[in-house]
Amino acid sequence: MRRECHHTQRALADAQHDHVTGLLNRRTWEHAARTVWRHLDQPWVLGLVDMDDFKTINDRHGHHAGDEVLRATANRLRDQLGPHATIGRYGGDELVFLTTYHTDGDTDQLQASLARPVQVNGIGAVSVGAAIGTVTPPPGTALAAALVAADAAMYAAKRHPHTNHHKSPPADLINPRSRSDLELTEVRPR
C-alpha cells in the first residue's frame, strides 16, 4: 500500500512539473497562480521571461545543451525570486513568475543573473540572455489581463536589448476584470 501511494504521489508530481526544469508546467502554474491571486492582499508582480536566441543554442550545441540552459535559468529564477514565488515553464523557452515585493532593482538583479554564461557539460560556457517583461497590476485586474500586459512588456524588452527588461505600466492592461473572472483563455500560445 505504501509503495502504491508513493508511486501515485510521484506520478502526480511528474504530471504537474516540467520534466526539464522541474518548474510547474503551464497548466499547474495557471491553477497555482489563480489560487495565489485569490489570496494576495499586497502588490504583486507578474513576469514573463523569454530566452534570447534559444533556437540557436539548440541548433548549434544540441538539445541537451538547450535543456541544461533551461535548467540553469530555472534554478537562477528560483534563487533570485525565493521560495514564495510561483514559477513555471509557460512554453518552449518562456518562463513565468508571480511574486510579491519585487522592485525594478530586483528585476535588474534577475536580468544580470540570467545573462551569466551557463556551463554545459562537454561544451563549456554558453552565452545566454533573456528578455523580461513585468507588470504590477492594480487591484481587481484579471490574471489573464496581467499576462497579456507582461507579454507585451516582454516583447518591448526584446525590441530594446540594451535593457532587456521592460515594466508595463498599469494603463497598458487590457480588459481589466474582477477577481472572480480569472480565465486565462485570452492568452494565446505562440
Phi, psi and omega per residue, in radians:
M1 nan -0.781 3.120
R2 -1.064 -0.722 -3.117
R3 -1.107 -0.759 3.106
E4 -1.101 -0.697 3.117
C5 -1.117 -0.755 3.105
H6 -1.076 -0.767 3.134
H7 -1.138 -0.649 3.102
T8 -1.158 -0.763 3.101
Q9 -1.102 -0.707 3.128
R10 -1.135 -0.754 3.128
A11 -1.109 -0.683 3.108
L12 -1.137 -0.783 3.117
A13 -1.082 -0.729 3.110
D14 -1.095 -0.660 -3.125
A15 -1.255 -0.399 -3.075
Q16 -1.687 -0.201 -3.046
H17 -2.115 2.610 3.048
D18 -1.243 2.287 -3.049
H19 -1.265 -0.344 3.141
V20 -1.503 -0.856 -3.014
T21 -1.652 -0.392 -3.031
G22 1.384 -0.015 3.079
L23 -1.332 2.915 3.012
L24 -1.040 2.492 3.031
N25 -1.363 3.008 -3.019
R26 -1.000 -0.855 -3.105
R27 -1.072 -0.785 -3.125
T28 -1.198 -0.681 3.095
W29 -1.058 -0.787 -3.128
E30 -1.046 -0.743 3.115
H31 -1.124 -0.821 3.138
A32 -1.101 -0.734 -3.130
A33 -1.105 -0.723 3.096
R34 -1.094 -0.704 3.132
T35 -1.132 -0.829 3.117
V36 -1.087 -0.781 -3.105
W37 -0.951 -0.717 -3.110
R38 -1.117 -0.410 -3.056
H39 -1.891 0.012 -3.134
L40 -1.357 2.272 3.087
D41 -2.183 0.238 3.065
Q42 -2.260 2.921 3.135
P43 -1.012 2.509 -3.134
W44 -2.340 2.801 -3.131
V45 -2.191 2.313 3.023
L46 -1.914 2.302 -3.125
G47 -2.304 2.514 3.007
L48 -2.053 2.367 -3.135
V49 -2.093 2.215 3.105
D50 -2.118 2.149 -3.121
M51 -1.192 2.341 3.100
D52 -1.379 2.336 3.039
D53 0.907 0.640 -3.111
F54 -1.116 -0.668 3.119
K55 -1.052 -0.656 3.111
T56 -1.097 -0.699 3.101
I57 -1.069 -0.836 3.120
N58 -1.074 -0.786 -3.098
D59 -1.172 -0.724 -3.057
R60 -1.383 -0.691 -2.995
H61 -2.002 -0.172 -3.123
G62 1.735 2.815 -3.085
H63 -1.172 -0.501 3.092
H64 -1.084 -0.639 3.094
A65 -1.175 -0.762 3.096
G66 -1.036 -0.713 3.108
D67 -1.115 -0.724 3.114
E68 -1.123 -0.670 3.098
V69 -1.130 -0.757 3.097
L70 -1.074 -0.772 3.119
R71 -1.074 -0.774 3.132
A72 -1.099 -0.729 3.127
T73 -1.104 -0.767 3.107
A74 -1.059 -0.763 3.129
N75 -1.120 -0.680 3.111
R76 -1.157 -0.676 3.064
L77 -1.076 -0.825 3.121
R78 -1.000 -0.816 -3.113
D79 -1.103 -0.754 -3.072
Q80 -1.319 -0.662 -3.038
L81 -1.569 -0.368 3.078
G82 1.501 3.061 -3.004
P83 -1.267 -0.259 -3.083
H84 -1.630 -0.080 3.100
A85 -1.369 2.596 3.040
T86 -1.793 1.925 -3.005
I87 -2.116 2.428 3.122
G88 -2.566 2.876 2.993
R89 -1.622 2.000 -3.027
Y90 -1.468 -0.461 3.099
G91 2.832 2.557 3.069
G92 0.738 -1.897 -3.128
D93 -1.905 0.413 3.107
E94 -1.924 2.321 3.083
L95 -2.097 2.710 -3.060
V96 -2.358 2.562 3.083
F97 -2.501 2.668 3.056
L98 -2.283 2.161 -3.088
T99 -2.634 2.904 3.050
T100 -1.978 2.939 3.093
Y101 0.910 0.872 -3.126
H102 -2.043 2.173 -3.099
T103 -1.913 3.002 3.044
D104 -1.044 -0.617 3.087
G105 -1.109 -0.658 3.068
D106 -1.102 -0.690 3.114
T107 -1.144 -0.667 3.066
D108 -1.048 -0.780 3.118
Q109 -1.121 -0.732 3.108
L110 -1.072 -0.778 3.127
Q111 -1.028 -0.792 3.141
A112 -1.109 -0.698 3.122
S113 -1.113 -0.757 -3.117
L114 -1.236 -0.385 -3.099
A115 -1.458 -0.177 3.118
R116 -1.191 2.455 3.096
P117 -1.033 2.642 3.115
V118 -1.861 2.287 3.066
Q119 -1.402 2.040 -3.120
V120 -1.899 2.231 -3.134
N121 -0.938 2.260 3.087
G122 1.413 -0.107 -3.097
I123 -2.120 -0.756 -3.065
G124 1.857 -2.660 -3.074
A125 -1.304 2.245 3.076
V126 -2.004 2.153 3.119
S127 -1.223 2.361 3.131
V128 -2.344 2.897 3.062
G129 -2.859 2.932 -3.130
A130 -2.693 2.563 2.991
A131 -1.703 2.376 -3.119
I132 -2.129 2.234 3.024
G133 -2.027 2.244 3.133
T134 -2.210 2.749 3.056
V135 -2.538 2.453 3.009
T136 -2.034 1.584 -3.024
P137 -1.332 2.684 3.070
P138 -1.248 2.764 3.112
P139 -0.936 2.503 3.108
G140 1.574 -0.068 3.130
T141 -1.337 2.379 3.101
A142 -1.237 2.566 3.108
L143 -1.041 -0.681 3.131
A144 -1.064 -0.727 3.129
A145 -1.159 -0.678 3.108
A146 -1.140 -0.657 3.089
L147 -1.115 -0.710 3.100
V148 -1.080 -0.765 -3.134
A149 -1.174 -0.715 3.116
A150 -1.141 -0.656 3.095
D151 -1.097 -0.772 3.113
A152 -1.114 -0.691 3.117
A153 -1.147 -0.657 3.121
M154 -1.115 -0.740 3.112
Y155 -1.206 -0.548 3.029
A156 -1.132 -0.670 3.092
A157 -1.117 -0.649 3.112
K158 -1.132 -0.543 3.129
R159 -1.355 -0.252 -3.132
H160 -2.189 1.270 -3.020
P161 -1.122 -0.255 3.115
H162 -1.213 -0.418 3.072
T163 -1.866 -0.664 3.125
N164 1.055 0.207 2.915
H165 -2.547 2.656 -3.066
H166 -2.552 2.358 3.092
K167 -1.809 2.177 3.134
S168 -1.456 2.179 3.107
P169 -1.217 2.653 -3.129
P170 -0.923 -0.513 -3.132
A171 -1.131 -0.351 3.138
D172 -1.371 -0.125 -3.098
L173 -1.140 2.378 -3.091
I174 -1.772 2.277 3.078
N175 0.876 0.986 3.095
P176 -1.021 2.469 -3.122
R177 -2.300 3.112 3.132
S178 -1.331 2.870 3.136
R179 -1.077 -0.445 -3.102
S180 -1.326 -0.282 -3.121
D181 -1.808 1.505 -3.027
L182 -1.984 0.454 3.103
E183 -1.167 2.448 -3.104
L184 -1.784 0.335 -3.061
T185 -1.225 -0.257 -3.136
E186 -1.279 -0.391 -3.112
V187 -1.559 2.056 -3.090
R188 -1.714 2.309 3.061
P189 -1.169 2.608 3.112
R190 -1.543 nan nan
